[in-house]
Amino acid sequence: MRLNKRLFIGSGFLFVFFCAGLTAFAAAEGGSSAGENANEIFKWINFAIVAAVLIWLFAKKLPGWFRGNAETIRSAIAKATAAKEEAERQVREAEGKLARLEEEIAALRATAQREIGEEGERIRTMAQSDAKKVGIAAQAEIDAAERAARIELKALAASLAVDGAESLLAKQLTPAAQETLVDTFVKSLEGRPN
């Protein structure tokens, strides 16, 4: 690399001196004055020096600048490549999730259908159980009401029997029959020891 720079700079100097020599030779041939020729040669030498300095500056400064610029570009390309790979990975991941989404939806639907069936069966079982409990409670209430009605009926029958017996006794128990009953009771008591 350094050899190429030196060759380039050397070639530039040779070219400049060759051009200056040709100009001087042409001026000598053309019959111009020696002062003009010398002035022309100094112009070419000045041009050669300025050109050589510019070439040397560019050769010294530009490669570093180009390397830095190339490194910046290379870094940007590496970052862009990494970003692209990450984006492609995310796209693949999203596509995979999307593909699995349909399977997950189908699984969720199947689970929901199964749970709905189980819940319906549980509700039917609870309803039947509650219906049995209500039936048992209703039967118990009916039995209790029946017992209460029988007891009330017996009390009413007893009350009616007592009333009927009382009225029958009142008709049959005349004062003579009452006296005979009392005498019989007293006699039964006399025969007993105290």
FIKOLZA-1660 file (N, C-alpha, C; in steps of 0.1 Angstrom, whole numbers, plus 5000, padded with zeros to 4 digits):
% residues 194
   i   px   py   pz ch aa at
   1 5008 4988 5000  A  M  N
   1 5000 5000 5000  A  M CA
   1 5009 5013 5000  A  M  C
   2 5019 5013 5009  A  R  N
   2 5028 5024 5009  A  R CA
   2 5036 5025 4996  A  R  C
   3 5040 5013 4991  A  L  N
   3 5047 5013 4978  A  L CA
   3 5039 5020 4967  A  L  C
   4 5026 5017 4967  A  N  N
   4 5017 5022 4957  A  N CA
   4 5016 5037 4958  A  N  C
   5 5016 5042 4970  A  K  N
   5 5016 5057 4972  A  K CA
   5 5028 5063 4967  A  K  C
   6 5040 5057 4970  A  R  N
   6 5053 5063 4966  A  R CA
   6 5054 5063 4951  A  R  C
   7 5049 5052 4945  A  L  N
   7 5050 5052 4930  A  L CA
   7 5041 5062 4924  A  L  C
   8 5029 5064 4930  A  F  N
   8 5020 5074 4925  A  F CA
   8 5026 5088 4926  A  F  C
   9 5031 5091 4938  A  I  N
   9 5037 5104 4940  A  I CA
   9 5049 5107 4931  A  I  C
  10 5057 5097 4930  A  G  N
  10 5069 5098 4921  A  G CA
  10 5065 5100 4906  A  G  C
  11 5055 5093 4902  A  S  N
  11 5050 5094 4889  A  S CA
  11 5044 5108 4886  A  S  C
  12 5038 5114 4896  A  G  N
  12 5032 5127 4895  A  G CA
  12 5044 5137 4894  A  G  C
  13 5054 5136 4902  A  F  N
  13 5066 5145 4900  A  F CA
  13 5072 5144 4886  A  F  C
  14 5074 5132 4882  A  L  N
  14 5080 5130 4869  A  L CA
  14 5072 5136 4858  A  L  C
  15 5059 5134 4859  A  F  N
  15 5050 5140 4849  A  F CA
  15 5051 5155 4849  A  F  C
  16 5051 5161 4861  A  V  N
  16 5052 5176 4862  A  V CA
  16 5065 5181 4856  A  V  C
  17 5076 5174 4859  A  F  N
  17 5089 5179 4854  A  F CA
  17 5090 5177 4839  A  F  C
  18 5084 5166 4834  A  F  N
  18 5084 5163 4820  A  F CA
  18 5077 5174 4813  A  F  C
  19 5065 5178 4818  A  C  N
  19 5057 5188 4812  A  C CA
  19 5064 5202 4812  A  C  C
  20 5071 5204 4823  A  A  N
  20 5078 5217 4824  A  A CA
  20 5090 5217 4814  A  A  C
  21 5096 5206 4813  A  G  N
  21 5107 5205 4803  A  G CA
  21 5102 5207 4789  A  G  C
  22 5091 5201 4786  A  L  N
  22 5085 5202 4772  A  L CA
  22 5082 5217 4770  A  L  C
  23 5076 5223 4779  A  T  N
  23 5073 5237 4778  A  T CA
  23 5085 5246 4775  A  T  C
  24 5095 5243 4783  A  A  N
  24 5108 5251 4781  A  A CA
  24 5114 5248 4768  A  A  C
  25 5113 5236 4763  A  F  N
  25 5119 5233 4750  A  F CA
  25 5111 5239 4739  A  F  C
  26 5098 5240 4740  A  A  N
  26 5089 5246 4731  A  A CA
  26 5091 5261 4730  A  A  C
  27 5094 5267 4742  A  A  N
  27 5096 5281 4742  A  A CA
  27 5109 5284 4736  A  A  C
  28 5119 5276 4738  A  A  N
  28 5132 5278 4732  A  A CA
  28 5131 5277 4717  A  A  C
  29 5124 5268 4712  A  E  N
  29 5122 5266 4698  A  E CA
  29 5114 5278 4692  A  E  C
  30 5105 5283 4699  A  G  N
  30 5096 5293 4694  A  G CA
  30 5103 5307 4693  A  G  C
  31 5114 5308 4699  A  G  N
  31 5121 5321 4698  A  G CA
  31 5117 5331 4709  A  G  C
  32 5110 5326 4719  A  S  N
  32 5106 5335 4730  A  S CA
  32 5119 5339 4738  A  S  C
  33 5116 5349 4745  A  S  N
  33 5127 5354 4753  A  S CA
  33 5130 5345 4765  A  S  C
  34 5142 5346 4770  A  A  N
  34 5147 5337 4781  A  A CA
  34 5139 5340 4794  A  A  C
  35 5135 5352 4796  A  G  N
  35 5128 5356 4808  A  G CA
  35 5114 5350 4808  A  G  C
  36 5108 5350 4797  A  E  N
  36 5095 5344 4796  A  E CA
  36 5096 5329 4798  A  E  C
  37 5106 5323 4793  A  N  N
  37 5108 5308 4794  A  N CA
  37 5110 5305 4809  A  N  C
  38 5118 5313 4816  A  A  N
  38 5121 5310 4830  A  A CA
  38 5108 5312 4838  A  A  C
  39 5100 5322 4834  A  N  N
  39 5088 5325 4841  A  N CA
  39 5078 5313 4839  A  N  C
  40 5078 5308 4827  A  E  N
  40 5069 5297 4823  A  E CA
  40 5074 5285 4831  A  E  C
  41 5087 5282 4832  A  I  N
  41 5092 5271 4839  A  I CA
  41 5089 5271 4854  A  I  C
  42 5090 5283 4860  A  F  N
  42 5086 5285 4874  A  F CA
  42 5071 5283 4877  A  F  C
  43 5063 5287 4867  A  K  N
  43 5049 5284 4869  A  K CA
  43 5046 5269 4869  A  K  C
  44 5053 5262 4860  A  W  N
  44 5051 5248 4860  A  W CA
  44 5057 5241 4872  A  W  C
  45 5068 5246 4877  A  I  N
  45 5074 5240 4889  A  I CA
  45 5064 5243 4901  A  I  C
  46 5059 5255 4902  A  N  N
  46 5049 5259 4912  A  N CA
  46 5037 5249 4912  A  N  C
  47 5032 5248 4899  A  F  N
  47 5021 5239 4897  A  F CA
  47 5024 5225 4902  A  F  C
  48 5036 5220 4899  A  A  N
  48 5040 5206 4902  A  A CA
  48 5041 5205 4918  A  A  C
  49 5046 5216 4924  A  I  N
  49 5048 5215 4939  A  I CA
  49 5034 5215 4945  A  I  C
  50 5025 5224 4941  A  V  N
  50 5011 5224 4946  A  V CA
  50 5004 5211 4944  A  V  C
  51 5006 5206 4931  A  A  N
  51 4999 5193 4928  A  A CA
  51 5005 5182 4937  A  A  C
  52 5018 5182 4939  A  A  N
  52 5024 5171 4947  A  A CA
  52 5020 5173 4962  A  A  C
  53 5019 5185 4967  A  V  N
  53 5014 5187 4981  A  V CA
  53 4999 5182 4982  A  V  C
  54 4991 5185 4972  A  L  N
  54 4977 5181 4972  A  L CA
  54 4976 5166 4972  A  L  C
  55 4984 5160 4963  A  I  N
  55 4984 5145 4961  A  I CA
  55 4989 5139 4974  A  I  C
  56 5000 5145 4980  A  W  N
  56 5005 5139 4992  A  W CA
  56 4994 5140 5003  A  W  C
  57 4987 5152 5005  A  L  N
  57 4977 5153 5015  A  L CA
  57 4965 5144 5013  A  L  C
  58 4961 5143 5000  A  F  N
  58 4950 5133 4998  A  F CA
  58 4954 5119 5001  A  F  C
  59 4967 5116 4997  A  A  N
  59 4972 5102 4999  A  A CA
  59 4973 5099 5014  A  A  C
  60 4976 5109 5022  A  K  N
  60 4978 5108 5036  A  K CA
  60 4964 5108 5044  A  K  C
  61 4955 5117 5040  A  K  N
  61 4943 5119 5048  A  K CA
  61 4931 5110 5043  A  K  C
  62 4930 5109 5030  A  L  N
  62 4918 5103 5025  A  L CA
  62 4917 5088 5028  A  L  C
  63 4927 5080 5028  A  P  N
  63 4926 5066 5031  A  P CA
  63 4920 5064 5045  A  P  C
  64 4924 5072 5055  A  G  N
  64 4919 5071 5069  A  G CA
  64 4904 5074 5069  A  G  C
  65 4901 5085 5062  A  W  N
  65 4887 5089 5061  A  W CA
  65 4878 5079 5054  A  W  C
  66 4883 5073 5043  A  F  N
  66 4876 5063 5036  A  F CA
  66 4875 5050 5045  A  F  C
  67 4885 5047 5052  A  R  N
  67 4885 5035 5061  A  R CA
  67 4874 5038 5072  A  R  C
  68 4874 5049 5078  A  G  N
  68 4864 5053 5088  A  G CA
  68 4850 5052 5083  A  G  C
  69 4848 5058 5071  A  N  N
  69 4835 5058 5064  A  N CA
  69 4831 5044 5061  A  N  C
  70 4841 5036 5056  A  A  N
  70 4838 5022 5053  A  A CA
  70 4834 5014 5066  A  A  C
  71 4841 5017 5077  A  E  N
  71 4838 5010 5089  A  E CA
  71 4824 5014 5094  A  E  C
  72 4821 5027 5093  A  T  N
  72 4807 5031 5096  A  T CA
  72 4797 5024 5088  A  T  C
  73 4799 5024 5075  A  I  N
  73 4790 5017 5066  A  I CA
  73 4789 5002 5070  A  I  C
  74 4800 4996 5072  A  R  N
  74 4801 4981 5076  A  R CA
  74 4793 4979 5089  A  R  C
  75 4795 4988 5099  A  S  N
  75 4787 4987 5111  A  S CA
  75 4772 4989 5109  A  S  C
  76 4769 4998 5101  A  A  N
  76 4755 5001 5098  A  A CA
  76 4749 4988 5091  A  A  C
  77 4756 4983 5082  A  I  N
  77 4752 4971 5075  A  I CA
  77 4750 4959 5084  A  I  C
  78 4760 4958 5094  A  A  N
  78 4759 4947 5104  A  A CA
  78 4746 4949 5113  A  A  C
  79 4744 4961 5117  A  K  N
  79 4732 4964 5125  A  K CA
  79 4719 4961 5117  A  K  C
  80 4719 4966 5105  A  A  N
  80 4707 4964 5096  A  A CA
  80 4705 4949 5094  A  A  C
  81 4716 4941 5092  A  T  N
  81 4715 4927 5090  A  T CA
  81 4709 4920 5103  A  T  C
  82 4714 4924 5115  A  A  N
  82 4709 4919 5127  A  A CA
  82 4695 4923 5129  A  A  C
  83 4691 4935 5126  A  A  N
  83 4677 4940 5127  A  A CA
  83 4668 4932 5118  A  A  C
  84 4673 4929 5106  A  K  N
  84 4665 4922 5096  A  K CA
  84 4663 4907 5101  A  K  C
  85 4674 4901 5107  A  E  N
  85 4673 4887 5112  A  E CA
  85 4663 4887 5124  A  E  C
  86 4664 4897 5132  A  E  N
  86 4655 4897 5144  A  E CA
  86 4640 4899 5139  A  E  C
  87 4638 4908 5129  A  A  N
  87 4625 4910 5124  A  A CA
  87 4620 4897 5117  A  A  C
  88 4628 4890 5110  A  E  N
  88 4624 4877 5104  A  E CA
  88 4621 4867 5114  A  E  C
  89 4629 4867 5125  A  R  N
  89 4626 4857 5136  A  R CA
  89 4613 4861 5142  A  R  C
  90 4610 4873 5144  A  Q  N
  90 4597 4877 5150  A  Q CA
  90 4586 4874 5141  A  Q  C
  91 4588 4876 5128  A  V  N
  91 4577 4872 5118  A  V CA
  91 4575 4857 5118  A  V  C
  92 4586 4849 5119  A  R  N
  92 4584 4834 5120  A  R CA
  92 4577 4830 5132  A  R  C
  93 4581 4837 5143  A  E  N
  93 4574 4834 5156  A  E CA
  93 4560 4838 5156  A  E  C
  94 4556 4849 5150  A  A  N
  94 4542 4853 5149  A  A CA
  94 4535 4844 5140  A  A  C
  95 4541 4840 5129  A  E  N
  95 4534 4830 5120  A  E CA
  95 4532 4817 5127  A  E  C
  96 4542 4812 5135  A  G  N
  96 4540 4800 5143  A  G CA
  96 4529 4802 5153  A  G  C
  97 4528 4813 5160  A  K  N
  97 4517 4815 5169  A  K CA
  97 4504 4816 5162  A  K  C
  98 4504 4822 5151  A  L  N
  98 4491 4823 5143  A  L CA
  98 4486 4809 5139  A  L  C
  99 4496 4800 5135  A  A  N
  99 4492 4787 5131  A  A CA
  99 4487 4779 5143  A  A  C
 100 4494 4781 5154  A  R  N
 100 4490 4774 5167  A  R CA
 100 4477 4780 5172  A  R  C
 101 4474 4793 5168  A  L  N
 101 4462 4799 5173  A  L CA
 101 4449 4792 5169  A  L  C
 102 4449 4787 5157  A  E  N
 102 4437 4779 5152  A  E CA
 102 4436 4766 5161  A  E  C
 103 4447 4760 5163  A  E  N
 103 4447 4748 5172  A  E CA
 103 4442 4751 5186  A  E  C
 104 4447 4762 5191  A  E  N
 104 4443 4766 5205  A  E CA
 104 4428 4769 5205  A  E  C
 105 4423 4776 5195  A  I  N
 105 4409 4780 5194  A  I CA
 105 4401 4767 5194  A  I  C
 106 4405 4757 5186  A  A  N
 106 4397 4745 5185  A  A CA
 106 4398 4738 5198  A  A  C
 107 4409 4738 5205  A  A  N
 107 4410 4731 5218  A  A CA
 107 4402 4738 5228  A  A  C
 108 4401 4752 5228  A  L  N
 108 4393 4759 5237  A  L CA
 108 4378 4757 5234  A  L  C
 109 4375 4756 5222  A  R  N
 109 4361 4752 5218  A  R CA
 109 4357 4739 5224  A  R  C
 110 4366 4729 5222  A  A  N
 110 4363 4715 5227  A  A CA
 110 4362 4715 5242  A  A  C
 111 4371 4722 5248  A  T  N
 111 4370 4723 5263  A  T CA
 111 4358 4730 5267  A  T  C
 112 4354 4741 5261  A  A  N
 112 4341 4748 5264  A  A CA
 112 4329 4739 5262  A  A  C
 113 4329 4731 5251  A  Q  N
 113 4318 4722 5249  A  Q CA
 113 4317 4712 5260  A  Q  C
 114 4328 4706 5263  A  R  N
 114 4329 4696 5273  A  R CA
 114 4324 4702 5287  A  R  C
 115 4329 4714 5290  A  E  N
 115 4325 4720 5303  A  E CA
 115 4311 4724 5303  A  E  C
 116 4305 4728 5291  A  I  N
 116 4291 4731 5290  A  I CA
 116 4283 4718 5293  A  I  C
 117 4287 4707 5287  A  G  N
 117 4280 4694 5289  A  G CA
 117 4281 4690 5304  A  G  C
 118 4293 4691 5310  A  E  N
 118 4295 4688 5324  A  E CA
 118 4286 4696 5333  A  E  C
 119 4286 4709 5330  A  E  N
 119 4278 4719 5338  A  E CA
 119 4263 4716 5336  A  E  C
 120 4259 4713 5324  A  G  N
 120 4245 4709 5322  A  G CA
 120 4241 4697 5329  A  G  C
 121 4250 4687 5329  A  E  N
 121 4247 4674 5336  A  E CA
 121 4247 4677 5352  A  E  C
 122 4256 4686 5356  A  R  N
 122 4256 4689 5370  A  R CA
 122 4244 4696 5374  A  R  C
 123 4239 4705 5366  A  I  N
 123 4227 4713 5369  A  I CA
 123 4215 4703 5369  A  I  C
 124 4214 4694 5359  A  R  N
 124 4203 4684 5359  A  R CA
 124 4203 4676 5371  A  R  C
 125 4215 4671 5375  A  T  N
 125 4217 4663 5387  A  T CA
 125 4212 4671 5400  A  T  C
 126 4216 4684 5400  A  M  N
 126 4212 4692 5412  A  M CA
 126 4197 4694 5412  A  M  C
 127 4192 4696 5400  A  A  N
 127 4177 4698 5398  A  A CA
 127 4169 4686 5403  A  A  C
 128 4174 4674 5399  A  Q  N
 128 4168 4662 5403  A  Q CA
 128 4169 4660 5418  A  Q  C
 129 4181 4663 5423  A  S  N
 129 4183 4662 5437  A  S CA
 129 4174 4671 5445  A  S  C
 130 4173 4684 5440  A  D  N
 130 4165 4694 5446  A  D CA
 130 4150 4690 5445  A  D  C
 131 4146 4684 5434  A  A  N
 131 4132 4680 5432  A  A CA
 131 4129 4668 5441  A  A  C
 132 4139 4659 5443  A  K  N
 132 4136 4648 5453  A  K CA
 132 4135 4654 5467  A  K  C
 133 4144 4664 5470  A  K  N
 133 4143 4670 5484  A  K CA
 133 4130 4677 5486  A  K  C
 134 4125 4684 5475  A  V  N
 134 4112 4691 5476  A  V CA
 134 4101 4681 5477  A  V  C
 135 4102 4670 5470  A  G  N
 135 4092 4660 5471  A  G CA
 135 4091 4653 5484  A  G  C
 136 4103 4651 5490  A  I  N
 136 4104 4645 5504  A  I CA
 136 4098 4655 5514  A  I  C
 137 4102 4668 5512  A  A  N
 137 4097 4678 5521  A  A CA
 137 4082 4680 5520  A  A  C
 138 4077 4679 5507  A  A  N
 138 4063 4680 5505  A  A CA
 138 4055 4668 5511  A  A  C
 139 4061 4656 5509  A  Q  N
 139 4055 4644 5515  A  Q CA
 139 4055 4645 5530  A  Q  C
 140 4066 4650 5536  A  A  N
 140 4066 4652 5551  A  A CA
 140 4056 4662 5555  A  A  C
 141 4054 4672 5548  A  E  N
 141 4043 4682 5551  A  E CA
 141 4030 4676 5550  A  E  C
 142 4028 4668 5539  A  I  N
 142 4015 4662 5537  A  I CA
 142 4012 4652 5549  A  I  C
 143 4022 4644 5552  A  D  N
 143 4021 4635 5563  A  D CA
 143 4018 4642 5576  A  D  C
 144 4025 4653 5579  A  A  N
 144 4022 4661 5591  A  A CA
 144 4008 4667 5591  A  A  C
 145 4004 4672 5579  A  A  N
 145 3991 4677 5578  A  A CA
 145 3980 4666 5580  A  A  C
 146 3983 4654 5575  A  E  N
 146 3974 4643 5576  A  E CA
 146 3972 4639 5591  A  E  C
 147 3984 4638 5598  A  R  N
 147 3984 4635 5612  A  R CA
 147 3976 4645 5620  A  R  C
 148 3979 4658 5617  A  A  N
 148 3972 4669 5624  A  A CA
 148 3957 4668 5621  A  A  C
 149 3954 4665 5609  A  A  N
 149 3939 4664 5605  A  A CA
 149 3933 4652 5613  A  A  C
 150 3940 4641 5614  A  R  N
 150 3934 4629 5621  A  R CA
 150 3933 4632 5636  A  R  C
 151 3943 4639 5641  A  I  N
 151 3942 4643 5655  A  I CA
 151 3931 4652 5658  A  I  C
 152 3929 4662 5649  A  E  N
 152 3918 4671 5650  A  E CA
 152 3905 4664 5648  A  E  C
 153 3905 4655 5638  A  L  N
 153 3892 4647 5636  A  L CA
 153 3889 4638 5648  A  L  C
 154 3899 4632 5654  A  K  N
 154 3897 4624 5666  A  K CA
 154 3892 4633 5678  A  K  C
 155 3898 4645 5679  A  A  N
 155 3893 4654 5690  A  A CA
 155 3879 4658 5687  A  A  C
 156 3876 4661 5675  A  L  N
 156 3862 4665 5671  A  L CA
 156 3853 4653 5674  A  L  C
 157 3857 4641 5670  A  A  N
 157 3848 4629 5672  A  A CA
 157 3846 4627 5687  A  A  C
 158 3857 4629 5695  A  A  N
 158 3856 4627 5709  A  A CA
 158 3847 4637 5715  A  A  C
 159 3849 4650 5711  A  S  N
 159 3840 4661 5716  A  S CA
 159 3825 4658 5712  A  S  C
 160 3823 4653 5700  A  L  N
 160 3809 4650 5696  A  L CA
 160 3804 4638 5704  A  L  C
 161 3813 4628 5706  A  A  N
 161 3809 4616 5714  A  A CA
 161 3805 4620 5728  A  A  C
 162 3814 4629 5734  A  V  N
 162 3811 4634 5748  A  V CA
 162 3798 4641 5748  A  V  C
 163 3796 4650 5738  A  D  N
 163 3784 4658 5738  A  D CA
 163 3771 4649 5736  A  D  C
 164 3773 4639 5727  A  G  N
 164 3762 4629 5724  A  G CA
 164 3760 4621 5737  A  G  C
 165 3770 4616 5743  A  A  N
 165 3769 4608 5755  A  A CA
 165 3762 4617 5766  A  A  C
 166 3766 4629 5767  A  E  N
 166 3761 4638 5777  A  E CA
 166 3746 4640 5775  A  E  C
 167 3742 4642 5763  A  S  N
 167 3728 4644 5760  A  S CA
 167 3720 4631 5762  A  S  C
 168 3727 4620 5759  A  L  N
 168 3720 4607 5761  A  L CA
 168 3719 4604 5776  A  L  C
 169 3729 4607 5783  A  L  N
 169 3729 4605 5798  A  L CA
 169 3719 4614 5804  A  L  C
 170 3718 4626 5799  A  A  N
 170 3708 4636 5805  A  A CA
 170 3694 4630 5802  A  A  C
 171 3692 4624 5791  A  K  N
 171 3679 4618 5788  A  K CA
 171 3676 4606 5797  A  K  C
 172 3686 4597 5798  A  Q  N
 172 3684 4584 5805  A  Q CA
 172 3686 4586 5820  A  Q  C
 173 3693 4595 5824  A  L  N
 173 3696 4596 5839  A  L CA
 173 3685 4605 5845  A  L  C
 174 3675 4598 5850  A  T  N
 174 3664 4604 5857  A  T CA
 174 3668 4605 5872  A  T  C
 175 3661 4613 5880  A  P  N
 175 3664 4614 5894  A  P CA
 175 3664 4601 5901  A  P  C
 176 3656 4592 5897  A  A  N
 176 3655 4579 5904  A  A CA
 176 3667 4571 5900  A  A  C
 177 3671 4571 5887  A  A  N
 177 3683 4564 5883  A  A CA
 177 3695 4569 5889  A  A  C
 178 3695 4582 5892  A  Q  N
 178 3707 4588 5898  A  Q CA
 178 3708 4583 5913  A  Q  C
 179 3697 4582 5919  A  E  N
 179 3696 4578 5933  A  E CA
 179 3701 4563 5934  A  E  C
 180 3697 4555 5925  A  T  N
 180 3701 4541 5925  A  T CA
 180 3716 4540 5922  A  T  C
 181 3721 4548 5914  A  L  N
 181 3736 4548 5911  A  L CA
 181 3744 4552 5923  A  L  C
 182 3739 4562 5930  A  V  N
 182 3746 4567 5942  A  V CA
 182 3746 4556 5953  A  V  C
 183 3734 4550 5954  A  D  N
 183 3733 4540 5964  A  D CA
 183 3742 4528 5961  A  D  C
 184 3743 4524 5949  A  T  N
 184 3751 4513 5945  A  T CA
 184 3766 4516 5947  A  T  C
 185 3770 4528 5945  A  F  N
 185 3784 4533 5946  A  F CA
 185 3787 4533 5961  A  F  C
 186 3778 4538 5969  A  V  N
 186 3781 4538 5984  A  V CA
 186 3782 4524 5989  A  V  C
 187 3774 4515 5985  A  K  N
 187 3774 4502 5990  A  K CA
 187 3787 4495 5986  A  K  C
 188 3792 4498 5974  A  S  N
 188 3805 4492 5970  A  S CA
 188 3816 4498 5978  A  S  C
 189 3815 4509 5983  A  L  N
 189 3825 4515 5991  A  L CA
 189 3825 4510 6006  A  L  C
 190 3813 4506 6010  A  E  N
 190 3812 4501 6024  A  E CA
 190 3819 4488 6025  A  E  C
 191 3819 4481 6016  A  G  N
 191 3825 4467 6017  A  G CA
 191 3840 4467 6016  A  G  C
 192 3845 4478 6014  A  R  N
 192 3860 4479 6012  A  R CA
 192 3866 4483 6025  A  R  C
 193 3878 4478 6028  A  P  N
 193 3885 4483 6040  A  P CA
 193 3892 4496 6037  A  P  C
 194 3894 4504 6047  A  N  N
 194 3900 4517 6045  A  N CA
 194 3914 4516 6044  A  N  C
% end
